[in-house]
């Protein structure tokens, strides 16, 4: 059945498969939480076939994903998109041989890895060609709540308190707008592939125009970065000194990110996605969000961003120099 699906997708993509079905091999790829991905090996090339998961049509715009993924591929950041069907979410991309940056906590352990990952995200942000969609975490959370209601799934009581904190962040950020740029919006290390020569960023389901600081905050949270590593990441991204406002903006997004992905995980749990214990995942995110919002620093970060209204903090337009190991040349 799986081979038949692969042959069908190759046919839809107008790709040759060889002289017979024996010329095509299909292997399951690990790491996907909501979709199913397979390595498809043919005489004419090696591809990744992505089949969309149950319920993803409720919160993923497949047409926008296909457009944005192709834009990113044009920048050399994403794998080449060979075929995309927005009707069912099927996507075929060229297979990229590389190591996941999620292996063994590489971003925090290997010298230069964090800098290289940060500059890969900056290349996305500086791409120039806009994405066709907008990623707004606050609107997404409202959509998740509607989905949960429709599925008859309860929301933990602590959410109401955290939603008030998120509302405060939303108001402050709306009072201090920044220029929106193309963003990946889900740059956990498993979506970063290191070929040794460059880093590819894959899986553009949540891509859209956004504040670039969201990507940096997400990378920090997903890689488990500490304050010093956050400092290194911001230094790499901005190529110089970073204002207190930008640091506070980063930390506010880290709190909102935990709340956003907690609701996302509750939707996965309600959809009976067995790829992971999504209820435990959601509760862990909510607990961490609560700790961030109850910290005395949370109010201070709100005040810092509020006080900096109208001063978004321009970036150094020239990327910092990086040596062969991925370290900043400073």
Helices and strands as residue ranges (DSSP letters): H 2-12, G 21-23, E 25-29, E 36-42, E 45-51, G 56-58, H 62-74, E 81-85, E 90-94, E 99-100, G 103-105, H 106-109, H 113-125, H 137-150, H 158-175, E 181-183, G 189-191, E 192-194, E 199-201, E 208-210, H 212-223, H 227-238, H 244-270, H 278-294, H 296-307
